């Protein structure tokens, strides 16, 4: 079993997702700057995995602060948090995890700096352990929506690679259904331009022995029209208080196709992905990524020099296109604003 991310021997160790599926290579981050770079360059990606990795980066950065004075320590500590928070703007788990680490430091400000460093390490490991347990529970909840013989379409990668490990969010639901003996088949969108579906989801499902068929993004409507898709399950990077959901670019298009064909469209995400501070999807910041992700493939240019490029990494699916949201606390159905509010009471 591969390890998505772990805190080991005083370093943050993670599988380099930019090298998959051709090479299974691990990188070690010696400091918080290395962790930030790994997040920004998508060596680690997926909202829950980013959150866990950032928490470990905070703990690693705090460990390397050389002072016994709390005020000096805390000033440097906040700089570390800010640096990590600047890496990816859309995935709310990043900010959730960093705030949890800040809270752990603030609650123990009367202790010694060394004791706070130890507390921060323990908090990061707790965030890691919680994520694995949450995803397992979410998978158990979501698999109730899966029937024996279902063919499920998924987009991007919302598996173990997108979380602390083992299960994942959308793929966690699929994996638990498979464990329960349900005979299911998966269609995986390739997910242009970064190809998380082709490179990562297909790799995970092949390793798990779950039948998967890889398709290009623009084939999804064709297979829906032929009646070959029973359900769609995707993950999320941020969910607004009304249920509007930001996920990998192309998800919104899938939701429209699903609605046209009467196919249930499910989101699987932990509570840490729900941002109750924003009212709707229009408030979710959308990351614009490097144009070379569009103009190049495996380092080779496939578009003409000088062409203008747009590369938004995410789009927002309105709540009216979503059948249900699967969380570790249960399955939320419309009206989502009420259901989400209930989860956070």
WODANOR-V586798 format. One record per residue. N is the residue number from 1. PHI is phi as a letter, one per 30 degrees, with the letter a starting at -180 (* if undefined). Layout:
# WODANOR-V586798
n->{N | N}
phi->{PHI | PHI}
This chain:
# WODANOR-V586798
n->{1 | 2 | 3 | 4 | 5 | 6 | 7 | 8 | 9 | 10 | 11 | 12 | 13 | 14 | 15 | 16 | 17 | 18 | 19 | 20 | 21 | 22 | 23 | 24 | 25 | 26 | 27 | 28 | 29 | 30 | 31 | 32 | 33 | 34 | 35 | 36 | 37 | 38 | 39 | 40 | 41 | 42 | 43 | 44 | 45 | 46 | 47 | 48 | 49 | 50 | 51 | 52 | 53 | 54 | 55 | 56 | 57 | 58 | 59 | 60 | 61 | 62 | 63 | 64 | 65 | 66 | 67 | 68 | 69 | 70 | 71 | 72 | 73 | 74 | 75 | 76 | 77 | 78 | 79 | 80 | 81 | 82 | 83 | 84 | 85 | 86 | 87 | 88 | 89 | 90 | 91 | 92 | 93 | 94 | 95 | 96 | 97 | 98 | 99 | 100 | 101 | 102 | 103 | 104 | 105 | 106 | 107 | 108 | 109 | 110 | 111 | 112 | 113 | 114 | 115 | 116 | 117 | 118 | 119 | 120 | 121 | 122 | 123 | 124 | 125 | 126 | 127 | 128 | 129 | 130 | 131 | 132 | 133 | 134 | 135 | 136 | 137 | 138 | 139 | 140 | 141 | 142 | 143 | 144 | 145 | 146 | 147 | 148 | 149 | 150 | 151 | 152 | 153 | 154 | 155 | 156 | 157 | 158 | 159 | 160 | 161 | 162 | 163 | 164 | 165 | 166 | 167 | 168 | 169 | 170 | 171 | 172 | 173 | 174 | 175 | 176 | 177 | 178 | 179 | 180 | 181 | 182 | 183 | 184 | 185 | 186 | 187 | 188 | 189 | 190 | 191 | 192 | 193 | 194 | 195 | 196 | 197 | 198 | 199 | 200 | 201 | 202 | 203 | 204 | 205 | 206 | 207 | 208 | 209 | 210 | 211 | 212 | 213 | 214 | 215 | 216 | 217 | 218 | 219 | 220 | 221 | 222 | 223 | 224 | 225 | 226 | 227 | 228 | 229 | 230 | 231 | 232 | 233 | 234 | 235 | 236 | 237 | 238 | 239 | 240 | 241 | 242 | 243 | 244 | 245 | 246 | 247 | 248 | 249 | 250 | 251 | 252 | 253 | 254 | 255 | 256 | 257 | 258 | 259 | 260 | 261 | 262 | 263 | 264 | 265 | 266 | 267 | 268 | 269 | 270 | 271 | 272 | 273 | 274 | 275 | 276 | 277 | 278 | 279 | 280 | 281 | 282 | 283 | 284 | 285 | 286 | 287 | 288 | 289 | 290 | 291 | 292 | 293 | 294 | 295 | 296 | 297 | 298 | 299 | 300 | 301 | 302 | 303 | 304 | 305 | 306 | 307 | 308 | 309 | 310 | 311 | 312 | 313 | 314 | 315 | 316 | 317 | 318 | 319 | 320 | 321 | 322 | 323 | 324 | 325 | 326 | 327 | 328 | 329 | 330 | 331 | 332 | 333 | 334 | 335 | 336 | 337 | 338 | 339 | 340 | 341 | 342 | 343 | 344 | 345}
phi->{* | d | c | d | a | a | c | b | h | i | b | c | c | b | d | d | d | d | c | d | c | d | b | c | c | c | c | c | c | d | a | d | d | d | d | e | d | d | d | d | d | i | d | b | a | j | e | d | d | d | d | d | d | d | d | d | d | d | d | d | d | d | e | c | d | c | a | c | d | d | d | d | e | d | d | d | e | d | d | d | d | d | d | d | d | d | d | b | d | c | d | d | e | e | d | d | d | d | d | d | d | d | d | d | d | d | d | c | d | d | d | d | e | d | d | d | e | d | d | d | d | d | d | d | d | d | d | d | d | d | d | d | d | d | d | d | d | d | d | d | d | d | d | d | d | c | c | e | j | d | c | c | c | b | b | i | b | b | c | e | d | c | b | d | k | i | c | j | c | d | d | d | d | d | d | d | e | d | d | d | j | d | d | b | b | b | c | c | d | d | i | d | c | c | i | d | d | d | d | c | d | e | d | d | d | d | d | d | i | c | e | b | b | d | b | d | e | d | c | e | d | e | d | d | d | d | i | c | c | c | b | b | b | b | c | a | c | a | c | d | d | c | j | e | b | c | b | e | e | j | d | e | d | d | d | d | d | d | d | d | c | i | c | e | b | c | c | c | a | d | e | d | d | d | c | d | d | c | d | a | d | d | c | d | d | c | d | c | c | e | e | d | d | c | d | b | b | h | i | c | d | b | b | d | e | i | d | d | b | c | b | d | d | b | b | c | c | d | e | d | c | c | d | a | c | c | b | d | c | k | c | c | b | e | d | d | e | d | d | d | e | d | d | c | d}
